[in-house]
Amino acid sequence: MSGIQDERTVRIAMRIEAHLRECPNAADTVEGIAAWWLHGEGGPVDQECVQQALDFLVAQGKLACIHSPDGHVLYARHM
């Protein structure tokens, strides 16, 4: 990952964390997070960048990755 991508990943991760502070029980897919949690500020957010930020937060233990029975992957605050 380049420095610019790293910066964008960290910026998106910070926005995800801010959303979870406001809505601590929120859980969604990468598509939902990109469309609903991160909408508005600076236009649409690339889902690949969102996935990198989610992976970063999961690796840090800040998010849980939940595999639902229907095959979707949800991300939520790590309890």
mmCIF file of the N, C-alpha and C atoms, coordinates in Angstrom:
data_MODEL
# 
_entry.id   MODEL 
# 
loop_
_atom_site.group_PDB 
_atom_site.id 
_atom_site.type_symbol 
_atom_site.label_atom_id 
_atom_site.label_alt_id 
_atom_site.label_comp_id 
_atom_site.label_asym_id 
_atom_site.label_entity_id 
_atom_site.label_seq_id 
_atom_site.pdbx_PDB_ins_code 
_atom_site.Cartn_x 
_atom_site.Cartn_y 
_atom_site.Cartn_z 
_atom_site.occupancy 
_atom_site.B_iso_or_equiv 
_atom_site.pdbx_formal_charge 
_atom_site.auth_seq_id 
_atom_site.auth_comp_id 
_atom_site.auth_asym_id 
_atom_site.auth_atom_id 
_atom_site.pdbx_PDB_model_num 
ATOM 1   N N  . MET A 1 1  ? 0.839   -1.183  0.000  1.00 0.00 ? 1  MET A N  1 
ATOM 2   C CA . MET A 1 1  ? 0.000   0.000   0.000  1.00 0.00 ? 1  MET A CA 1 
ATOM 3   C C  . MET A 1 1  ? 0.886   1.249   0.000  1.00 0.00 ? 1  MET A C  1 
ATOM 4   N N  . SER A 1 2  ? 0.529   2.209   -0.814 1.00 0.00 ? 2  SER A N  1 
ATOM 5   C CA . SER A 1 2  ? 1.307   3.446   -0.857 1.00 0.00 ? 2  SER A CA 1 
ATOM 6   C C  . SER A 1 2  ? 0.912   4.352   0.305  1.00 0.00 ? 2  SER A C  1 
ATOM 7   N N  . GLY A 1 3  ? 1.710   5.400   0.523  1.00 0.00 ? 3  GLY A N  1 
ATOM 8   C CA . GLY A 1 3  ? 1.429   6.345   1.591  1.00 0.00 ? 3  GLY A CA 1 
ATOM 9   C C  . GLY A 1 3  ? 0.070   7.004   1.448  1.00 0.00 ? 3  GLY A C  1 
ATOM 10  N N  . ILE A 1 4  ? -0.308  7.322   0.207  1.00 0.00 ? 4  ILE A N  1 
ATOM 11  C CA . ILE A 1 4  ? -1.610  7.955   -0.035 1.00 0.00 ? 4  ILE A CA 1 
ATOM 12  C C  . ILE A 1 4  ? -2.725  6.987   0.325  1.00 0.00 ? 4  ILE A C  1 
ATOM 13  N N  . GLN A 1 5  ? -2.589  5.717   -0.067 1.00 0.00 ? 5  GLN A N  1 
ATOM 14  C CA . GLN A 1 5  ? -3.593  4.719   0.286  1.00 0.00 ? 5  GLN A CA 1 
ATOM 15  C C  . GLN A 1 5  ? -3.643  4.519   1.796  1.00 0.00 ? 5  GLN A C  1 
ATOM 16  N N  . ASP A 1 6  ? -2.474  4.495   2.442  1.00 0.00 ? 6  ASP A N  1 
ATOM 17  C CA . ASP A 1 6  ? -2.433  4.360   3.892  1.00 0.00 ? 6  ASP A CA 1 
ATOM 18  C C  . ASP A 1 6  ? -3.190  5.504   4.561  1.00 0.00 ? 6  ASP A C  1 
ATOM 19  N N  . GLU A 1 7  ? -2.966  6.718   4.088  1.00 0.00 ? 7  GLU A N  1 
ATOM 20  C CA . GLU A 1 7  ? -3.647  7.885   4.659  1.00 0.00 ? 7  GLU A CA 1 
ATOM 21  C C  . GLU A 1 7  ? -5.146  7.773   4.477  1.00 0.00 ? 7  GLU A C  1 
ATOM 22  N N  . ARG A 1 8  ? -5.561  7.360   3.288  1.00 0.00 ? 8  ARG A N  1 
ATOM 23  C CA . ARG A 1 8  ? -6.994  7.226   3.021  1.00 0.00 ? 8  ARG A CA 1 
ATOM 24  C C  . ARG A 1 8  ? -7.597  6.128   3.897  1.00 0.00 ? 8  ARG A C  1 
ATOM 25  N N  . THR A 1 9  ? -6.885  5.003   4.049  1.00 0.00 ? 9  THR A N  1 
ATOM 26  C CA . THR A 1 9  ? -7.361  3.912   4.887  1.00 0.00 ? 9  THR A CA 1 
ATOM 27  C C  . THR A 1 9  ? -7.538  4.378   6.325  1.00 0.00 ? 9  THR A C  1 
ATOM 28  N N  . VAL A 1 10 ? -6.568  5.087   6.844  1.00 0.00 ? 10 VAL A N  1 
ATOM 29  C CA . VAL A 1 10 ? -6.643  5.587   8.223  1.00 0.00 ? 10 VAL A CA 1 
ATOM 30  C C  . VAL A 1 10 ? -7.785  6.588   8.359  1.00 0.00 ? 10 VAL A C  1 
ATOM 31  N N  . ARG A 1 11 ? -7.960  7.446   7.380  1.00 0.00 ? 11 ARG A N  1 
ATOM 32  C CA . ARG A 1 11 ? -9.036  8.445   7.414  1.00 0.00 ? 11 ARG A CA 1 
ATOM 33  C C  . ARG A 1 11 ? -10.408 7.752   7.416  1.00 0.00 ? 11 ARG A C  1 
ATOM 34  N N  . ILE A 1 12 ? -10.565 6.734   6.578  1.00 0.00 ? 12 ILE A N  1 
ATOM 35  C CA . ILE A 1 12 ? -11.822 5.994   6.538  1.00 0.00 ? 12 ILE A CA 1 
ATOM 36  C C  . ILE A 1 12 ? -12.031 5.242   7.850  1.00 0.00 ? 12 ILE A C  1 
ATOM 37  N N  . ALA A 1 13 ? -10.980 4.636   8.376  1.00 0.00 ? 13 ALA A N  1 
ATOM 38  C CA . ALA A 1 13 ? -11.071 3.919   9.657  1.00 0.00 ? 13 ALA A CA 1 
ATOM 39  C C  . ALA A 1 13 ? -11.524 4.870   10.766 1.00 0.00 ? 13 ALA A C  1 
ATOM 40  N N  . MET A 1 14 ? -11.011 6.071   10.770 1.00 0.00 ? 14 MET A N  1 
ATOM 41  C CA . MET A 1 14 ? -11.404 7.055   11.782 1.00 0.00 ? 14 MET A CA 1 
ATOM 42  C C  . MET A 1 14 ? -12.881 7.427   11.640 1.00 0.00 ? 14 MET A C  1 
ATOM 43  N N  . ARG A 1 15 ? -13.361 7.515   10.404 1.00 0.00 ? 15 ARG A N  1 
ATOM 44  C CA . ARG A 1 15 ? -14.776 7.831   10.177 1.00 0.00 ? 15 ARG A CA 1 
ATOM 45  C C  . ARG A 1 15 ? -15.660 6.673   10.633 1.00 0.00 ? 15 ARG A C  1 
ATOM 46  N N  . ILE A 1 16 ? -15.213 5.442   10.409 1.00 0.00 ? 16 ILE A N  1 
ATOM 47  C CA . ILE A 1 16 ? -15.965 4.275   10.866 1.00 0.00 ? 16 ILE A CA 1 
ATOM 48  C C  . ILE A 1 16 ? -16.029 4.269   12.391 1.00 0.00 ? 16 ILE A C  1 
ATOM 49  N N  . GLU A 1 17 ? -14.901 4.527   13.034 1.00 0.00 ? 17 GLU A N  1 
ATOM 50  C CA . GLU A 1 17 ? -14.874 4.581   14.503 1.00 0.00 ? 17 GLU A CA 1 
ATOM 51  C C  . GLU A 1 17 ? -15.785 5.691   15.024 1.00 0.00 ? 17 GLU A C  1 
ATOM 52  N N  . ALA A 1 18 ? -15.809 6.833   14.362 1.00 0.00 ? 18 ALA A N  1 
ATOM 53  C CA . ALA A 1 18 ? -16.676 7.942   14.777 1.00 0.00 ? 18 ALA A CA 1 
ATOM 54  C C  . ALA A 1 18 ? -18.143 7.528   14.663 1.00 0.00 ? 18 ALA A C  1 
ATOM 55  N N  . HIS A 1 19 ? -18.485 6.836   13.591 1.00 0.00 ? 19 HIS A N  1 
ATOM 56  C CA . HIS A 1 19 ? -19.860 6.363   13.424 1.00 0.00 ? 19 HIS A CA 1 
ATOM 57  C C  . HIS A 1 19 ? -20.237 5.421   14.563 1.00 0.00 ? 19 HIS A C  1 
ATOM 58  N N  . LEU A 1 20 ? -19.323 4.534   14.924 1.00 0.00 ? 20 LEU A N  1 
ATOM 59  C CA . LEU A 1 20 ? -19.606 3.567   15.987 1.00 0.00 ? 20 LEU A CA 1 
ATOM 60  C C  . LEU A 1 20 ? -19.688 4.219   17.364 1.00 0.00 ? 20 LEU A C  1 
ATOM 61  N N  . ARG A 1 21 ? -19.022 5.347   17.552 1.00 0.00 ? 21 ARG A N  1 
ATOM 62  C CA . ARG A 1 21 ? -19.188 6.083   18.814 1.00 0.00 ? 21 ARG A CA 1 
ATOM 63  C C  . ARG A 1 21 ? -20.605 6.651   18.905 1.00 0.00 ? 21 ARG A C  1 
ATOM 64  N N  . GLU A 1 22 ? -21.131 7.114   17.759 1.00 0.00 ? 22 GLU A N  1 
ATOM 65  C CA . GLU A 1 22 ? -22.482 7.672   17.721 1.00 0.00 ? 22 GLU A CA 1 
ATOM 66  C C  . GLU A 1 22 ? -23.558 6.586   17.731 1.00 0.00 ? 22 GLU A C  1 
ATOM 67  N N  . CYS A 1 23 ? -23.262 5.451   17.107 1.00 0.00 ? 23 CYS A N  1 
ATOM 68  C CA . CYS A 1 23 ? -24.220 4.341   16.981 1.00 0.00 ? 23 CYS A CA 1 
ATOM 69  C C  . CYS A 1 23 ? -23.516 3.050   17.387 1.00 0.00 ? 23 CYS A C  1 
ATOM 70  N N  . PRO A 1 24 ? -23.290 2.845   18.690 1.00 0.00 ? 24 PRO A N  1 
ATOM 71  C CA . PRO A 1 24 ? -22.460 1.726   19.137 1.00 0.00 ? 24 PRO A CA 1 
ATOM 72  C C  . PRO A 1 24 ? -22.998 0.339   18.812 1.00 0.00 ? 24 PRO A C  1 
ATOM 73  N N  . ASN A 1 25 ? -24.275 0.211   18.520 1.00 0.00 ? 25 ASN A N  1 
ATOM 74  C CA . ASN A 1 25 ? -24.840 -1.095  18.195 1.00 0.00 ? 25 ASN A CA 1 
ATOM 75  C C  . ASN A 1 25 ? -24.952 -1.342  16.694 1.00 0.00 ? 25 ASN A C  1 
ATOM 76  N N  . ALA A 1 26 ? -24.383 -0.453  15.896 1.00 0.00 ? 26 ALA A N  1 
ATOM 77  C CA . ALA A 1 26 ? -24.465 -0.589  14.443 1.00 0.00 ? 26 ALA A CA 1 
ATOM 78  C C  . ALA A 1 26 ? -23.651 -1.785  13.964 1.00 0.00 ? 26 ALA A C  1 
ATOM 79  N N  . ALA A 1 27 ? -24.168 -2.423  12.915 1.00 0.00 ? 27 ALA A N  1 
ATOM 80  C CA . ALA A 1 27 ? -23.472 -3.523  12.245 1.00 0.00 ? 27 ALA A CA 1 
ATOM 81  C C  . ALA A 1 27 ? -23.908 -3.501  10.793 1.00 0.00 ? 27 ALA A C  1 
ATOM 82  N N  . ASP A 1 28 ? -22.976 -3.708  9.873  1.00 0.00 ? 28 ASP A N  1 
ATOM 83  C CA . ASP A 1 28 ? -23.327 -3.659  8.461  1.00 0.00 ? 28 ASP A CA 1 
ATOM 84  C C  . ASP A 1 28 ? -22.250 -4.341  7.628  1.00 0.00 ? 28 ASP A C  1 
ATOM 85  N N  . THR A 1 29 ? -22.571 -4.537  6.367  1.00 0.00 ? 29 THR A N  1 
ATOM 86  C CA . THR A 1 29 ? -21.633 -5.094  5.392  1.00 0.00 ? 29 THR A CA 1 
ATOM 87  C C  . THR A 1 29 ? -20.731 -3.985  4.871  1.00 0.00 ? 29 THR A C  1 
ATOM 88  N N  . VAL A 1 30 ? -19.692 -4.372  4.153  1.00 0.00 ? 30 VAL A N  1 
ATOM 89  C CA . VAL A 1 30 ? -18.810 -3.364  3.555  1.00 0.00 ? 30 VAL A CA 1 
ATOM 90  C C  . VAL A 1 30 ? -19.609 -2.458  2.615  1.00 0.00 ? 30 VAL A C  1 
ATOM 91  N N  . GLU A 1 31 ? -20.557 -3.035  1.887  1.00 0.00 ? 31 GLU A N  1 
ATOM 92  C CA . GLU A 1 31 ? -21.383 -2.237  0.973  1.00 0.00 ? 31 GLU A CA 1 
ATOM 93  C C  . GLU A 1 31 ? -22.241 -1.233  1.743  1.00 0.00 ? 31 GLU A C  1 
ATOM 94  N N  . GLY A 1 32 ? -22.844 -1.683  2.828  1.00 0.00 ? 32 GLY A N  1 
ATOM 95  C CA . GLY A 1 32 ? -23.671 -0.796  3.639  1.00 0.00 ? 32 GLY A CA 1 
ATOM 96  C C  . GLY A 1 32 ? -22.866 0.288   4.321  1.00 0.00 ? 32 GLY A C  1 
ATOM 97  N N  . ILE A 1 33 ? -21.701 -0.074  4.797  1.00 0.00 ? 33 ILE A N  1 
ATOM 98  C CA . ILE A 1 33 ? -20.830 0.917   5.445  1.00 0.00 ? 33 ILE A CA 1 
ATOM 99  C C  . ILE A 1 33 ? -20.425 1.987   4.450  1.00 0.00 ? 33 ILE A C  1 
ATOM 100 N N  . ALA A 1 34 ? -20.037 1.573   3.258  1.00 0.00 ? 34 ALA A N  1 
ATOM 101 C CA . ALA A 1 34 ? -19.639 2.539   2.227  1.00 0.00 ? 34 ALA A CA 1 
ATOM 102 C C  . ALA A 1 34 ? -20.811 3.441   1.837  1.00 0.00 ? 34 ALA A C  1 
ATOM 103 N N  . ALA A 1 35 ? -22.004 2.852   1.707  1.00 0.00 ? 35 ALA A N  1 
ATOM 104 C CA . ALA A 1 35 ? -23.166 3.608   1.243  1.00 0.00 ? 35 ALA A CA 1 
ATOM 105 C C  . ALA A 1 35 ? -23.817 4.459   2.322  1.00 0.00 ? 35 ALA A C  1 
ATOM 106 N N  . TRP A 1 36 ? -23.863 3.959   3.562  1.00 0.00 ? 36 TRP A N  1 
ATOM 107 C CA . TRP A 1 36 ? -24.649 4.634   4.590  1.00 0.00 ? 36 TRP A CA 1 
ATOM 108 C C  . TRP A 1 36 ? -23.821 5.281   5.687  1.00 0.00 ? 36 TRP A C  1 
ATOM 109 N N  . TRP A 1 37 ? -22.801 4.614   6.165  1.00 0.00 ? 37 TRP A N  1 
ATOM 110 C CA . TRP A 1 37 ? -22.011 5.171   7.265  1.00 0.00 ? 37 TRP A CA 1 
ATOM 111 C C  . TRP A 1 37 ? -21.102 6.291   6.782  1.00 0.00 ? 37 TRP A C  1 
ATOM 112 N N  . LEU A 1 38 ? -20.615 6.180   5.556  1.00 0.00 ? 38 LEU A N  1 
ATOM 113 C CA . LEU A 1 38 ? -19.585 7.102   5.071  1.00 0.00 ? 38 LEU A CA 1 
ATOM 114 C C  . LEU A 1 38 ? -20.081 8.044   3.983  1.00 0.00 ? 38 LEU A C  1 
ATOM 115 N N  . HIS A 1 39 ? -21.360 8.054   3.707  1.00 0.00 ? 39 HIS A N  1 
ATOM 116 C CA . HIS A 1 39 ? -21.880 8.904   2.643  1.00 0.00 ? 39 HIS A CA 1 
ATOM 117 C C  . HIS A 1 39 ? -21.795 10.377  3.018  1.00 0.00 ? 39 HIS A C  1 
ATOM 118 N N  . GLY A 1 40 ? -21.863 11.203  2.016  1.00 0.00 ? 40 GLY A N  1 
ATOM 119 C CA . GLY A 1 40 ? -21.944 12.634  2.269  1.00 0.00 ? 40 GLY A CA 1 
ATOM 120 C C  . GLY A 1 40 ? -20.636 13.387  2.217  1.00 0.00 ? 40 GLY A C  1 
ATOM 121 N N  . GLU A 1 41 ? -19.650 12.943  2.925  1.00 0.00 ? 41 GLU A N  1 
ATOM 122 C CA . GLU A 1 41 ? -18.406 13.695  3.019  1.00 0.00 ? 41 GLU A CA 1 
ATOM 123 C C  . GLU A 1 41 ? -17.493 13.387  1.836  1.00 0.00 ? 41 GLU A C  1 
ATOM 124 N N  . GLY A 1 42 ? -17.496 14.261  0.836  1.00 0.00 ? 42 GLY A N  1 
ATOM 125 C CA . GLY A 1 42 ? -16.575 14.113  -0.282 1.00 0.00 ? 42 GLY A CA 1 
ATOM 126 C C  . GLY A 1 42 ? -17.012 13.102  -1.324 1.00 0.00 ? 42 GLY A C  1 
ATOM 127 N N  . GLY A 1 43 ? -18.274 12.767  -1.397 1.00 0.00 ? 43 GLY A N  1 
ATOM 128 C CA . GLY A 1 43 ? -18.765 11.856  -2.416 1.00 0.00 ? 43 GLY A CA 1 
ATOM 129 C C  . GLY A 1 43 ? -18.630 10.406  -2.016 1.00 0.00 ? 43 GLY A C  1 
ATOM 130 N N  . PRO A 1 44 ? -18.888 9.514   -2.972 1.00 0.00 ? 44 PRO A N  1 
ATOM 131 C CA . PRO A 1 44 ? -18.873 8.084   -2.672 1.00 0.00 ? 44 PRO A CA 1 
ATOM 132 C C  . PRO A 1 44 ? -17.482 7.594   -2.275 1.00 0.00 ? 44 PRO A C  1 
ATOM 133 N N  . VAL A 1 45 ? -17.475 6.576   -1.446 1.00 0.00 ? 45 VAL A N  1 
ATOM 134 C CA . VAL A 1 45 ? -16.218 5.995   -0.977 1.00 0.00 ? 45 VAL A CA 1 
ATOM 135 C C  . VAL A 1 45 ? -16.053 4.638   -1.649 1.00 0.00 ? 45 VAL A C  1 
ATOM 136 N N  . ASP A 1 46 ? -14.886 4.396   -2.200 1.00 0.00 ? 46 ASP A N  1 
ATOM 137 C CA . ASP A 1 46 ? -14.573 3.149   -2.875 1.00 0.00 ? 46 ASP A CA 1 
ATOM 138 C C  . ASP A 1 46 ? -14.639 1.984   -1.886 1.00 0.00 ? 46 ASP A C  1 
ATOM 139 N N  . GLN A 1 47 ? -15.377 0.920   -2.252 1.00 0.00 ? 47 GLN A N  1 
ATOM 140 C CA . GLN A 1 47 ? -15.552 -0.212  -1.346 1.00 0.00 ? 47 GLN A CA 1 
ATOM 141 C C  . GLN A 1 47 ? -14.245 -0.922  -1.041 1.00 0.00 ? 47 GLN A C  1 
ATOM 142 N N  . GLU A 1 48 ? -13.310 -0.914  -1.973 1.00 0.00 ? 48 GLU A N  1 
ATOM 143 C CA . GLU A 1 48 ? -12.007 -1.540  -1.707 1.00 0.00 ? 48 GLU A CA 1 
ATOM 144 C C  . GLU A 1 48 ? -11.273 -0.797  -0.591 1.00 0.00 ? 48 GLU A C  1 
ATOM 145 N N  . CYS A 1 49 ? -11.355 0.524   -0.591 1.00 0.00 ? 49 CYS A N  1 
ATOM 146 C CA . CYS A 1 49 ? -10.732 1.314   0.474  1.00 0.00 ? 49 CYS A CA 1 
ATOM 147 C C  . CYS A 1 49 ? -11.433 1.074   1.805  1.00 0.00 ? 49 CYS A C  1 
ATOM 148 N N  . VAL A 1 50 ? -12.758 0.939   1.759  1.00 0.00 ? 50 VAL A N  1 
ATOM 149 C CA . VAL A 1 50 ? -13.514 0.656   2.977  1.00 0.00 ? 50 VAL A CA 1 
ATOM 150 C C  . VAL A 1 50 ? -13.099 -0.713  3.517  1.00 0.00 ? 50 VAL A C  1 
ATOM 151 N N  . GLN A 1 51 ? -12.964 -1.700  2.635  1.00 0.00 ? 51 GLN A N  1 
ATOM 152 C CA . GLN A 1 51 ? -12.557 -3.033  3.069  1.00 0.00 ? 51 GLN A CA 1 
ATOM 153 C C  . GLN A 1 51 ? -11.179 -2.995  3.722  1.00 0.00 ? 51 GLN A C  1 
ATOM 154 N N  . GLN A 1 52 ? -10.252 -2.225  3.160  1.00 0.00 ? 52 GLN A N  1 
ATOM 155 C CA . GLN A 1 52 ? -8.921  -2.096  3.759  1.00 0.00 ? 52 GLN A CA 1 
ATOM 156 C C  . GLN A 1 52 ? -9.015  -1.483  5.151  1.00 0.00 ? 52 GLN A C  1 
ATOM 157 N N  . ALA A 1 53 ? -9.868  -0.476  5.307  1.00 0.00 ? 53 ALA A N  1 
ATOM 158 C CA . ALA A 1 53 ? -10.038 0.157   6.621  1.00 0.00 ? 53 ALA A CA 1 
ATOM 159 C C  . ALA A 1 53 ? -10.677 -0.816  7.608  1.00 0.00 ? 53 ALA A C  1 
ATOM 160 N N  . LEU A 1 54 ? -11.650 -1.592  7.147  1.00 0.00 ? 54 LEU A N  1 
ATOM 161 C CA . LEU A 1 54 ? -12.285 -2.586  8.017  1.00 0.00 ? 54 LEU A CA 1 
ATOM 162 C C  . LEU A 1 54 ? -11.284 -3.650  8.438  1.00 0.00 ? 54 LEU A C  1 
ATOM 163 N N  . ASP A 1 55 ? -10.481 -4.128  7.502  1.00 0.00 ? 55 ASP A N  1 
ATOM 164 C CA . ASP A 1 55 ? -9.450  -5.122  7.820  1.00 0.00 ? 55 ASP A CA 1 
ATOM 165 C C  . ASP A 1 55 ? -8.468  -4.569  8.848  1.00 0.00 ? 55 ASP A C  1 
ATOM 166 N N  . PHE A 1 56 ? -8.105  -3.309  8.700  1.00 0.00 ? 56 PHE A N  1 
ATOM 167 C CA . PHE A 1 56 ? -7.205  -2.624  9.626  1.00 0.00 ? 56 PHE A CA 1 
ATOM 168 C C  . PHE A 1 56 ? -7.812  -2.592  11.030 1.00 0.00 ? 56 PHE A C  1 
ATOM 169 N N  . LEU A 1 57 ? -9.098  -2.231  11.127 1.00 0.00 ? 57 LEU A N  1 
ATOM 170 C CA . LEU A 1 57 ? -9.767  -2.145  12.420 1.00 0.00 ? 57 LEU A CA 1 
ATOM 171 C C  . LEU A 1 57 ? -9.966  -3.524  13.053 1.00 0.00 ? 57 LEU A C  1 
ATOM 172 N N  . VAL A 1 58 ? -10.248 -4.535  12.235 1.00 0.00 ? 58 VAL A N  1 
ATOM 173 C CA . VAL A 1 58 ? -10.376 -5.906  12.746 1.00 0.00 ? 58 VAL A CA 1 
ATOM 174 C C  . VAL A 1 58 ? -9.027  -6.363  13.289 1.00 0.00 ? 58 VAL A C  1 
ATOM 175 N N  . ALA A 1 59 ? -7.948  -6.102  12.559 1.00 0.00 ? 59 ALA A N  1 
ATOM 176 C CA . ALA A 1 59 ? -6.607  -6.506  12.991 1.00 0.00 ? 59 ALA A CA 1 
ATOM 177 C C  . ALA A 1 59 ? -6.218  -5.842  14.309 1.00 0.00 ? 59 ALA A C  1 
ATOM 178 N N  . GLN A 1 60 ? -6.714  -4.635  14.541 1.00 0.00 ? 60 GLN A N  1 
ATOM 179 C CA . GLN A 1 60 ? -6.432  -3.922  15.788 1.00 0.00 ? 60 GLN A CA 1 
ATOM 180 C C  . GLN A 1 60 ? -7.363  -4.337  16.923 1.00 0.00 ? 60 GLN A C  1 
ATOM 181 N N  . GLY A 1 61 ? -8.323  -5.203  16.633 1.00 0.00 ? 61 GLY A N  1 
ATOM 182 C CA . GLY A 1 61 ? -9.263  -5.647  17.658 1.00 0.00 ? 61 GLY A CA 1 
ATOM 183 C C  . GLY A 1 61 ? -10.369 -4.654  17.954 1.00 0.00 ? 61 GLY A C  1 
ATOM 184 N N  . LYS A 1 62 ? -10.544 -3.666  17.092 1.00 0.00 ? 62 LYS A N  1 
ATOM 185 C CA . LYS A 1 62 ? -11.568 -2.650  17.321 1.00 0.00 ? 62 LYS A CA 1 
ATOM 186 C C  . LYS A 1 62 ? -12.910 -3.017  16.700 1.00 0.00 ? 62 LYS A C  1 
ATOM 187 N N  . LEU A 1 63 ? -12.882 -3.903  15.704 1.00 0.00 ? 63 LEU A N  1 
ATOM 188 C CA . LEU A 1 63 ? -14.100 -4.361  15.049 1.00 0.00 ? 63 LEU A CA 1 
ATOM 189 C C  . LEU A 1 63 ? -14.160 -5.869  15.078 1.00 0.00 ? 63 LEU A C  1 
ATOM 190 N N  . ALA A 1 64 ? -15.375 -6.373  15.106 1.00 0.00 ? 64 ALA A N  1 
ATOM 191 C CA . ALA A 1 64 ? -15.601 -7.807  14.965 1.00 0.00 ? 64 ALA A CA 1 
ATOM 192 C C  . ALA A 1 64 ? -16.118 -8.061  13.560 1.00 0.00 ? 64 ALA A C  1 
ATOM 193 N N  . CYS A 1 65 ? -15.724 -9.178  13.003 1.00 0.00 ? 65 CYS A N  1 
ATOM 194 C CA . CYS A 1 65 ? -16.152 -9.624  11.690 1.00 0.00 ? 65 CYS A CA 1 
ATOM 195 C C  . CYS A 1 65 ? -17.097 -10.803 11.932 1.00 0.00 ? 65 CYS A C  1 
ATOM 196 N N  . ILE A 1 66 ? -18.370 -10.637 11.567 1.00 0.00 ? 66 ILE A N  1 
ATOM 197 C CA . ILE A 1 66 ? -19.403 -11.627 11.870 1.00 0.00 ? 66 ILE A CA 1 
ATOM 198 C C  . ILE A 1 66 ? -19.890 -12.242 10.563 1.00 0.00 ? 66 ILE A C  1 
ATOM 199 N N  . HIS A 1 67 ? -19.805 -13.559 10.454 1.00 0.00 ? 67 HIS A N  1 
ATOM 200 C CA . HIS A 1 67 ? -20.275 -14.263 9.261  1.00 0.00 ? 67 HIS A CA 1 
ATOM 201 C C  . HIS A 1 67 ? -21.708 -14.713 9.513  1.00 0.00 ? 67 HIS A C  1 
ATOM 202 N N  . SER A 1 68 ? -22.647 -14.149 8.754  1.00 0.00 ? 68 SER A N  1 
ATOM 203 C CA . SER A 1 68 ? -24.054 -14.490 8.954  1.00 0.00 ? 68 SER A CA 1 
ATOM 204 C C  . SER A 1 68 ? -24.394 -15.773 8.189  1.00 0.00 ? 68 SER A C  1 
ATOM 205 N N  . PRO A 1 69 ? -25.475 -16.447 8.587  1.00 0.00 ? 69 PRO A N  1 
ATOM 206 C CA . PRO A 1 69 ? -25.861 -17.698 7.927  1.00 0.00 ? 69 PRO A CA 1 
ATOM 207 C C  . PRO A 1 69 ? -26.141 -17.542 6.426  1.00 0.00 ? 69 PRO A C  1 
ATOM 208 N N  . ASP A 1 70 ? -26.531 -16.342 6.004  1.00 0.00 ? 70 ASP A N  1 
ATOM 209 C CA . ASP A 1 70 ? -26.821 -16.140 4.581  1.00 0.00 ? 70 ASP A CA 1 
ATOM 210 C C  . ASP A 1 70 ? -25.582 -15.834 3.749  1.00 0.00 ? 70 ASP A C  1 
ATOM 211 N N  . GLY A 1 71 ? -24.409 -15.886 4.379  1.00 0.00 ? 71 GLY A N  1 
ATOM 212 C CA . GLY A 1 71 ? -23.161 -15.693 3.657  1.00 0.00 ? 71 GLY A CA 1 
ATOM 213 C C  . GLY A 1 71 ? -22.618 -14.273 3.685  1.00 0.00 ? 71 GLY A C  1 
ATOM 214 N N  . HIS A 1 72 ? -23.377 -13.335 4.205  1.00 0.00 ? 72 HIS A N  1 
ATOM 215 C CA . HIS A 1 72 ? -22.892 -11.958 4.305  1.00 0.00 ? 72 HIS A CA 1 
ATOM 216 C C  . HIS A 1 72 ? -21.908 -11.828 5.459  1.00 0.00 ? 72 HIS A C  1 
ATOM 217 N N  . VAL A 1 73 ? -21.001 -10.891 5.331  1.00 0.00 ? 73 VAL A N  1 
ATOM 218 C CA . VAL A 1 73 ? -20.050 -10.584 6.398  1.00 0.00 ? 73 VAL A CA 1 
ATOM 219 C C  . VAL A 1 73 ? -20.438 -9.222  6.959  1.00 0.00 ? 73 VAL A C  1 
ATOM 220 N N  . LEU A 1 74 ? -20.687 -9.182  8.262  1.00 0.00 ? 74 LEU A N  1 
ATOM 221 C CA . LEU A 1 74 ? -21.035 -7.944  8.940  1.00 0.00 ? 74 LEU A CA 1 
ATOM 222 C C  . LEU A 1 74 ? -19.885 -7.485  9.805  1.00 0.00 ? 74 LEU A C  1 
ATOM 223 N N  . TYR A 1 75 ? -19.775 -6.188  9.951  1.00 0.00 ? 75 TYR A N  1 
ATOM 224 C CA . TYR A 1 75 ? -18.754 -5.583  10.812 1.00 0.00 ? 75 TYR A CA 1 
ATOM 225 C C  . TYR A 1 75 ? -19.457 -4.802  11.896 1.00 0.00 ? 75 TYR A C  1 
ATOM 226 N N  . ALA A 1 76 ? -19.003 -4.981  13.131 1.00 0.00 ? 76 ALA A N  1 
ATOM 227 C CA . ALA A 1 76 ? -19.597 -4.303  14.279 1.00 0.00 ? 76 ALA A CA 1 
ATOM 228 C C  . ALA A 1 76 ? -18.499 -4.021  15.295 1.00 0.00 ? 76 ALA A C  1 
ATOM 229 N N  . ARG A 1 77 ? -18.838 -3.171  16.235 1.00 0.00 ? 77 ARG A N  1 
ATOM 230 C CA . ARG A 1 77 ? -17.895 -2.845  17.310 1.00 0.00 ? 77 ARG A CA 1 
ATOM 231 C C  . ARG A 1 77 ? -17.524 -4.118  18.053 1.00 0.00 ? 77 ARG A C  1 
ATOM 232 N N  . HIS A 1 78 ? -16.263 -4.273  18.316 1.00 0.00 ? 78 HIS A N  1 
ATOM 233 C CA . HIS A 1 78 ? -15.791 -5.450  19.073 1.00 0.00 ? 78 HIS A CA 1 
ATOM 234 C C  . HIS A 1 78 ? -16.158 -5.270  20.521 1.00 0.00 ? 78 HIS A C  1 
ATOM 235 N N  . MET A 1 79 ? -16.832 -6.240  21.078 1.00 0.00 ? 79 MET A N  1 
ATOM 236 C CA . MET A 1 79 ? -17.265 -6.163  22.477 1.00 0.00 ? 79 MET A CA 1 
ATOM 237 C C  . MET A 1 79 ? -16.231 -6.723  23.397 1.00 0.00 ? 79 MET A C  1 
# 
